[in-house]
Amino acid sequence: MAVQPHSPFPELGLVLPPAVPPGLLWPAVETADQGGFGSIWVTDRTIAHTPWLEAHTVLGALAARTSTVRIGTSVLSVARRNPVLTAHALATADFLSGGRLLAGVGLGGLEPAEYAIAGVPMARRSALTDEYIELMRRLWREESVDHEGAAYRCSAVGLSPRPAAPIPVWVGGNSPAAHARAGRLGDGWLSVFAGPGDFAAGWRRVRDHASAAGRNPEDLTPAAYAFAAIGTRPGEAEAVLDPAIRSLFGAPLEQFESACLYGTADRWVDTVGRFGEAGARHVNVLLFSADLARDVETIASSVIPRLSTPGALARR
């Protein structure tokens, strides 16, 4: 099945670094909100080798501090949480943001202890994720929900306020199981650890799974995720990104180079364009920075104006 790119240049999304002091965070968020980014995302971790802010808390704050961009989770490990409470938290963020929420979900798994503290065996996370995605969707649209699944049961549960329109669920991951889940259940696919070449192959697999499930692949949104840093001269971005990658994964930048977007504005435009040619409509960048507001401004002024304007995310 051939990949049909929707635009040579995807829309950029900003994935916030794990823990940025408020005085540095909010100026960067304001710049991204008004500077041409299409979305701002938070990442879900509890146990990490670096400070990390809790995802739902930051998501609620983003709902209050932004007015134009979509906000989302990239990605939320729903299997290690109570699905009703998670659905309620996401519906609340959607309500407070005026319907701007994108729910990125996935398995997580960089730190098995995150599942241990939740009392959830790692081996169950795939089945739980599938069940919870479908249950959350019911909770967002139905007045009263009775659910008796393999892992969770509830009776006569209703959330209010419910989303005025369905919250899109983008499934994250780059494994065969993630491709299948995105094709069967997702409104979109959010890749990880994939450069443009791997992205194109993964997107073909997601589309094939969607077709096999009787769904129209054109209804799914393809999005890439990259670890990122930007600089104004050669070597500047690498000096920031390499220690960040080492802190997260215990390995140097060169081992994750294909999953990263870094360098000067020229290199950014080239790499984003290659993701677009591979089929991505969105490229979300986890931006590591010594000065977040400055680097977001650099992207807004030196990268985004050089990207052709794709269709804006459809407002619900």
N, C-alpha and C positions, 0 to 999 in steps of 0.2 A: 504494500500500500504506500503510495507516494505521499511524502509530507508536503502540505500546501501552506507555505508561510503566509501570514496575513499582512505582514509589513516587514520591510528589511530592517527596521529599527523598532525593537520592543519598547514598552514603557518601563521606566525605572522605578523600583521600589526601594525604600531605605529600611533595612533591618537594623534595629538599634543594637549597639554593643551591649554586653551583658550588664554593666553597672556604671552609669555615667552620673556624676554629681549633678543635682538639679540646676545649678548655675550654668553648667555647660550643656546639659541635655535640652532644656526648653528653648534656648536660642536656636539650636540646631533643628529642633522639631518645627519651630515657627518658619525657619528658612525653607525646610523641605515642604511644608504645607503650602507655602506661597510661591515656591520656586520651580514648580514644574514636575516634581515627583508625583507619581500616581498613587502611591500607597506608603504607609509606614507600618512596620511589623515588630512584634516582640517575640522572643524565643523562650521556650519553656525548659528551664533546668532548675533543680533544687540542690543537688550535690554536684559541685564542679571544683576544678582546681583554681578557680578565680572567683572573685565576688560576682554574684548574679542576682538580679532583682526578680521578684515573683511576677509571673507573666500576667495574670488577671488584674493585679493591682496596677501595673503599668498600662495595661490596655484601657482600664477605666480612666486613668489620667490622660491618656492620649485622646480619648473621646471628648474630654473637656478642653484640651489644649489645641485642637485642630478644628478646621471648619470645611476643608475642601477635599483632602485626600481620603482614600479608603484606609482603614486600620485593620490589622489582622494579626494572627498568631502563626508563627513560622518556625516550628510547628508545635502544636499542643499534643502532649501525650495523654490522650483521653482515657486510655486503658488503666492508668494508675489513679483515676479519680472516679468519684461517684458520678454517674452520667446525668442524673437529674440536677445535681448542683452545678455541674459543668454547663449544661444547657441553660440553666438560669443565669449563670454568670455571663455567658456569651450573649444571651438575649438582652440582658441589662446593658452591656456595652453597645450593642446594636441600637437599643432605644436611646441611650444617651448621646450617641453619635449621629442620630437622625438617619439610621439605616445604612451606615457606611462600613459595616463589618464584613470581613472575609475570614472564615474559619479554616485555617490550615491545620490539619491533623496528621499525626503519624505515630510511629512506634517509639521514637526516641531510642534509647538503648546505649548511648555512649557510656553511661554509668549504671551498671546493673543494680547498684544499691538504691537507685531512685525507685525501682520497683519493689525492692525489699522493704523499704520504709512504708510503702503503701500496702504491704501484705499481698502483693500480686506476683505470682510466679511469672518469670520472663516467658516461659513456654506458652502462656495463655494470652499474651498481649495481642497477638494477631486476631484471634477469634473475638476477644473483647472489643477491639477497635471496630471490627465490622458490626457487631451487635450495637455498640453505643452510637455509632454514626446514624444508624437507622432509627434508634430510639430518640436521639436528640432531634432529628428531623420531625418526628411525630409530635414531640413536646412543643416544638416551635409552631406547629400548624393546627393541632387539635386542642379542643377545649378541655377534654379529659382523656387521660391515657391509661389503659390497662396493658401491662406488658409482662409476659412470662417467657423469658428467654433462657438460654442455657446457663447464663451467668448472673442474670439480674432479673428481679421481679418488682413490680410496683403496681398499685391499684388506685384508680381515680385520682391521678396526679394531673393538675393543671397549672400552667405557668401564666402569669399575667403581670405586665403586658407581654403578649407574644409579638414576634416580629411582624411588621406590616407586610413584608414580603419575604420569601425564603432566603435564609442566610446561605450564601454559596459555601460549599465545603470543598476545599482543595486538598487532595491527598498527597502527602510528602513521602519521598523515598525514591531509591533507584535500584531496588532489588526486584526480581521477578514477581514476588508477592505484592510489592508496592505497585508495580505496573498493573497487575491484575486488579488490585483494590481500586486504584484510580479509574480504571476502565469500567468496572462494575458499579462503583458507588460514588465516584467523585464528580463534582461539577468542574473540577480542574485537576491538573497534575503539577506538583511542585518538586522539581528535581533536586538532587543533592549530590555532591561529589561527581559532577558531570560537566565536562567541557562541551563545546558546540557539537563535536562529533558524537560523543556519547549521548548527548541530549537528543539528537536526531534519531538515533537508534531506539532510545527509550520511549520517545514520543510515538514512534511507529508501533511499538509493542502496546502502549496504552490504547492507542486507537484500535488495534486489532482486538484487544480485550473488550473494548466498548462495543464494537460491532458484534462480537460473539455473544454479548449479553443482550443484544437486540436494541442497543442504544445508538444514537447518531453521534459519531465522533466529533462532528462539527459543533456540538453543544458543549464540549469540554474546552477549558482554557488551559493552554500549555504555558508554564512559567518555570524559569530557571532560577536557581539559587547559587550565589557565589560569595566566597569570602573575599573581602576587598580592602584596598587602600589606594589612595591617590596622592600623587606628588607633582611638583612642578619641574623637577629635574630627574634625570636617570638615577636610580638607586634609592631615592627618597621613600617611595612607597614600600619597597622591599624591606627597608630598615624598620618600618613599623609593622608590616604584616608577618615577617618571619618570627619574631618573638611571640606574637599572638597565636600563630599556628602551633608553635612549640608548646605553649602553655595549654592549649586545648587538646592537642593530639600527641604530644611528646615526640614530635618528628619535625624536621625542617620543612621550610616552604616548598623546596623543590619536589618533595614527595606528594604534595597536594596542588602542584602548579596548575594542573588542568581544571581544578575546581575553583580557581581563584581569578579575580579580575583586579589587576593592579598596574601601576605605572602612571604615565602622564595622561593628560586628556586625550591626546591622539590615540594612545593604545586603548583607552577605554572605549572610544567611539568605534574603533576597529573590532574589538572583542564583542561589544554589544551588537554590532551589525552581524557578526558571524553567528551569534545566538539567534538573531532574527532569521537569518538564512536557514538555520536548522529547524525553524518552526516556532520558536518561543515568541509569545506576545508580550511577556513581561520578564524582566530580569531584576530579581531582588538581591540587593547587595548588603551583606553583613559588613558594615564599614568600621574597620579599626582605624584609630586616628589618635594623634597626639593633641589635636585641636578639632573637635568634632564640628563645631559651628563653622569654622574656617573651611574645612574640607567639604562640608555639605554645600557651602556657598560656592566653592570652586566647581563642584559638579553642576550646580544650578546655572552657573554663568558660563562654564567652559565646555561642558559635555552635553547637557540637555538641549541647548539651542541648536546643536549640530545633528540632533536626531530628528528624522522626519516625524511628523506627528501622526501616531497611529490613532485608531478610533479610541476615544476615551472609554473607560470602563462604564458599561451601561449602568445607569442609576436605577435602582429598584423603585 
